[in-house]
Amino acid sequence: MNITKSGPRSVLFQVLILLLVIAVLLLMQKQTLYDLYIGGDDSRMGLMLNGIVVVVFLLGLTRIVIVLLSYAREQEMLLRLAKNVKKKSQYPLAGLAEKSLAAKRYQQIRWIYDHNAPINQAALASSLNASESSRFTLIRFVHNILILIGVFGTVVSLSVALVGASGLLDSPAESMQRMGLIISSMSTALSTTITAIVCFIIYAYFFLRLNDVKIHLLSSIEDVTSLYILPRMTHNEETMVRDVAKLTTALRQAAERMGEVETRFIAAGEGLQATVGLMQQQVSRIDTDMGQMKELLREGFRLPHEMTRNNVAVSTEKEPNHYE
């Protein structure tokens, strides 16, 4: 998936470069253009017809620039949504405009998911494509009529030339004036055709580039939906089987860990039992040593056996009180 903002911005940069080139050419050929558009006897009609072509062209081009700017913002919002979802953010719509296409798509899928309804991505894509196509109404209208306006100007100019020619036949005295009108009308027809063709070529190029940007944006939205949004909100049979398999694997690993812990406890119990046995042996050995010490004391102090026993009994009775 390739989500970048270079597409709309590159087209906008091309529009700017084109306007600068046109301005330079107008300055370089200002005398020729003046003679072609303004120098004739019927300059008002030529200015009006060519002005209509230029105004319609600029109107459509302005709309294209506005849509390109909006698409640049939309791609920025989509890129931000993709980053938020990849980071598993608690608020995926943080930093997104509420009316952006990315935010609307996420909200639509979230609403469908909350109502436990199946998510039909194809229907969402068709709806988005239809809504975006409605934004191209003026742009397509200008694209369709721009060349027709040039044809209309040519027809009007030729009609004026024919009227002048008929007047030339009726009044030969005004032949020079009528001839100037005919030539000026023919020049207007030529200039209108040239203006319409040049404007149409430029407009058609940017219209196609705008369609490319639109297609790239819509495909990026569908990619983000398929790769990042739907896996978090879709629960069909395949995902359920996959989740059950993951759960089974996790349970098996937990059981293996519990077996290891149980083995460690058993080993620890055996070690504790061995330690208790050793302690019992030590206690028995201590008792034996104490008996031997008593015999040695009795023999050393020449004590009778009964006194030794009484002393031992008294000492054993006093020991619990001592520990209390």
C-alpha positions in Angstrom: 0.0 0.0 0.0 1.3 3.4 -1.0 -0.4 6.4 0.6 1.3 9.6 -0.3 0.4 13.2 -0.7 2.6 13.7 -3.7 -0.1 13.0 -6.3 -2.4 16.0 -5.7 0.5 18.3 -4.9 2.4 17.3 -8.1 -0.7 18.2 -10.1 -1.1 21.5 -8.3 2.6 22.2 -9.0 2.0 21.5 -12.7 -1.0 23.9 -12.8 1.2 26.6 -11.2 4.0 26.0 -13.7 1.5 26.0 -16.6 0.1 29.4 -15.5 3.6 30.8 -15.3 4.4 29.6 -18.8 1.2 31.0 -20.2 2.0 34.4 -18.6 5.5 34.4 -20.1 4.2 33.5 -23.5 1.5 36.2 -23.3 4.2 38.8 -22.5 6.5 37.5 -25.3 3.8 37.5 -28.0 1.7 40.4 -26.8 1.8 42.2 -30.1 0.8 39.2 -32.1 -2.0 38.4 -29.7 -3.2 42.0 -29.8 -3.4 41.9 -33.5 -5.2 38.6 -33.5 -7.8 39.3 -30.8 -8.1 43.1 -30.5 -6.7 44.7 -33.7 -9.7 43.9 -36.0 -12.7 46.0 -36.7 -15.0 43.7 -34.9 -12.9 43.4 -31.8 -15.8 43.5 -29.3 -17.4 40.4 -30.6 -14.0 38.6 -30.7 -13.2 39.6 -27.1 -16.7 38.5 -26.0 -16.5 35.1 -27.6 -12.9 34.4 -26.6 -13.6 35.8 -23.1 -16.5 33.3 -22.7 -14.1 30.4 -23.6 -11.4 31.6 -21.2 -13.9 32.3 -18.4 -15.4 28.8 -18.7 -11.9 27.3 -18.8 -10.7 29.2 -15.7 -14.0 28.2 -13.9 -13.3 24.5 -14.5 -9.6 24.8 -13.7 -10.5 26.5 -10.4 -12.8 23.7 -9.5 -10.1 21.2 -10.3 -7.6 23.0 -8.1 -10.2 23.0 -5.2 -10.8 19.3 -5.6 -7.1 18.6 -5.7 -6.5 20.6 -2.5 -9.3 18.6 -0.8 -7.8 15.3 -2.0 -4.4 16.3 -0.6 -6.1 16.8 2.8 -8.0 13.5 2.5 -4.8 11.6 1.8 -3.2 13.2 4.8 -6.1 12.2 7.0 -6.0 8.7 5.6 -2.3 8.4 6.3 -2.9 9.5 9.9 -5.7 7.0 10.4 -3.5 4.2 9.1 -0.8 5.2 11.6 -3.2 5.3 14.5 -4.7 1.9 13.7 -1.3 0.3 13.2 -0.2 1.7 16.6 -3.4 0.2 18.1 -4.4 3.6 19.4 -7.4 3.7 21.7 -8.7 6.6 19.7 -8.0 5.9 16.0 -9.8 9.1 14.9 -7.5 11.3 16.9 -6.3 14.2 14.8 -8.7 13.5 11.9 -11.3 15.9 10.6 -14.8 14.7 11.4 -16.0 15.1 7.7 -13.0 13.5 6.1 -13.5 10.4 4.0 -11.2 8.3 6.2 -13.1 9.3 9.4 -16.5 8.6 7.7 -15.4 5.2 6.5 -14.2 4.2 10.0 -17.4 5.5 11.6 -19.5 3.5 9.1 -17.7 0.3 9.7 -17.8 0.9 13.5 -21.5 1.5 13.4 -22.1 -1.7 11.4 -19.9 -3.7 13.8 -21.7 -2.3 16.9 -25.0 -3.5 15.4 -23.7 -7.0 14.6 -24.4 -6.6 10.9 -22.2 -8.1 8.1 -19.8 -5.6 6.7 -20.1 -5.3 2.9 -17.0 -3.5 1.7 -18.1 -3.5 -1.9 -21.3 -1.6 -1.1 -19.3 1.0 0.9 -16.8 1.4 -2.0 -19.7 1.9 -4.5 -21.3 4.5 -2.3 -18.1 6.4 -1.9 -17.4 6.3 -5.6 -20.9 7.6 -6.3 -20.6 10.4 -3.8 -17.2 11.5 -5.2 -18.5 11.4 -8.7 -21.1 14.0 -7.8 -18.2 16.4 -7.0 -17.1 16.2 -10.7 -20.4 17.5 -12.2 -19.1 21.0 -12.9 -15.7 19.7 -14.0 -17.3 17.2 -16.5 -19.7 19.8 -17.7 -16.8 22.2 -18.6 -14.9 19.4 -20.2 -17.9 18.6 -22.4 -18.9 22.1 -23.5 -15.5 23.8 -23.7 -14.8 22.7 -27.3 -18.5 23.4 -28.2 -18.1 27.0 -27.0 -15.3 27.4 -29.4 -17.4 25.9 -32.2 -20.2 28.2 -31.2 -17.9 31.2 -31.5 -16.7 30.1 -34.9 -20.2 29.7 -36.1 -21.2 33.1 -34.9 -18.2 34.7 -36.5 -18.8 33.0 -39.8 -22.5 34.1 -39.6 -21.4 37.7 -39.2 -19.0 37.3 -42.1 -21.8 35.9 -44.3 -24.0 38.9 -43.3 -21.2 41.2 -44.3 -20.7 39.4 -47.6 -24.4 39.7 -48.4 -24.3 43.4 -47.6 -21.3 43.8 -49.9 -23.3 42.5 -52.8 -26.2 44.8 -51.9 -24.2 48.0 -51.6 -21.0 48.1 -53.5 -20.3 51.6 -52.3 -19.5 50.3 -48.8 -17.3 47.5 -50.1 -14.2 48.5 -48.2 -16.1 48.7 -44.9 -17.9 45.5 -45.5 -14.7 43.8 -46.5 -13.1 44.8 -43.3 -16.0 43.3 -41.4 -15.7 40.1 -43.2 -12.0 39.8 -42.6 -12.4 40.7 -38.9 -15.2 38.1 -38.5 -13.0 35.4 -40.2 -10.2 36.4 -37.8 -12.6 36.1 -34.9 -13.7 32.6 -36.0 -10.0 31.5 -36.3 -9.1 33.0 -32.9 -12.1 31.5 -31.2 -11.2 28.1 -32.5 -7.6 28.3 -31.5 -8.5 29.5 -28.0 -11.0 26.7 -27.5 -8.6 24.0 -28.8 -5.7 25.2 -26.6 -7.9 25.5 -23.5 -9.5 22.1 -24.1 -6.1 20.4 -24.5 -4.9 21.9 -21.2 -8.1 21.2 -19.4 -8.4 17.6 -20.6 -4.9 16.9 -19.3 -5.6 18.1 -15.8 -9.0 16.5 -15.9 -7.3 13.1 -16.5 -4.8 13.8 -13.8 -7.6 14.6 -11.4 -9.2 11.3 -12.2 -5.9 9.5 -11.5 -5.7 11.2 -8.1 -9.3 10.3 -7.3 -8.7 6.6 -8.3 -5.5 6.5 -6.2 -7.3 8.0 -3.2 -10.3 5.7 -3.4 -8.0 2.6 -3.8 -5.9 3.8 -0.8 -9.1 4.0 1.3 -10.1 0.5 0.3 -6.6 -0.7 1.1 -6.6 0.8 4.6 -10.1 -0.7 5.1 -9.0 -4.2 4.1 -5.6 -4.2 5.8 -6.2 -2.3 9.1 -9.8 -1.7 9.9 -11.7 -4.9 8.9 -9.3 -7.3 10.7 -10.2 -5.5 14.0 -14.0 -5.5 13.4 -14.8 -8.6 11.3 -16.0 -11.9 12.8 -16.8 -14.4 10.1 -16.3 -18.2 10.0 -12.7 -18.0 8.9 -11.8 -15.5 11.6 -13.6 -17.5 14.2 -11.8 -20.7 13.2 -8.5 -18.8 13.2 -9.2 -17.3 16.7 -10.2 -20.8 18.0 -6.9 -22.2 16.7 -5.0 -19.4 18.4 -6.9 -20.0 21.6 -6.2 -23.8 21.4 -2.5 -23.1 20.9 -2.4 -20.7 23.8 -4.2 -23.3 26.1 -1.8 -26.0 25.0 1.2 -23.8 25.8 -0.4 -22.9 29.2 -0.9 -26.6 29.9 2.7 -27.3 29.1 3.8 -24.6 31.4 1.6 -25.9 34.2 3.1 -29.4 33.7 6.6 -27.9 34.0 5.5 -26.1 37.2 4.1 -29.3 38.6 7.3 -31.1 37.8 9.2 -28.4 39.6 6.9 -28.7 42.7 7.3 -32.5 42.8 11.1 -32.1 42.6 10.9 -29.5 45.4 8.8 -31.8 47.5 11.2 -34.7 47.0 14.1 -32.4 48.0 12.2 -31.2 51.1 11.5 -34.8 52.1 15.2 -35.7 51.7 16.1 -32.7 53.8 13.6 -33.8 56.5 15.2 -37.2 56.5 18.6 -35.7 56.9 17.4 -33.6 59.8 15.9 -36.6 61.5 19.2 -38.4 61.2 21.0 -35.4 62.7 18.5 -35.2 65.6 19.0 -38.9 66.2 22.8 -38.5 66.2 22.4 -35.5 68.6 20.4 -37.6 71.0 23.0 -40.3 70.9 25.7 -37.8 71.5 23.7 -36.3 74.5 23.4 -39.8 76.0 27.1 -40.3 75.7 27.8 -36.9 77.3 25.5 -37.8 80.2 27.4 -41.0 80.8 30.7 -39.2 80.7 29.4 -36.6 83.2 28.1 -39.3 85.5 31.3 -41.2 85.5 33.4 -38.0 85.9 31.4 -36.6 88.9 30.7 -40.2 90.2 27.0 -39.5 90.3 24.5 -42.3 91.0 22.2 -43.4 88.2 19.0 -42.2 90.0 20.3 -38.7 90.5 21.3 -38.4 87.0 17.8 -39.5 85.9 16.1 -37.1 88.3 18.3 -34.2 87.1 17.5 -35.2 83.5 13.7 -35.3 84.3 13.9 -31.9 86.1 15.7 -30.4 83.2 13.2 -31.8 80.7 10.3 -30.4 82.8 11.9 -26.9 82.9 12.5 -26.7 79.2 8.9 -26.0 78.1 8.7 -23.2 80.7 11.9 -21.8 79.4 10.5 -21.6 75.8 7.3 -20.1 76.9 
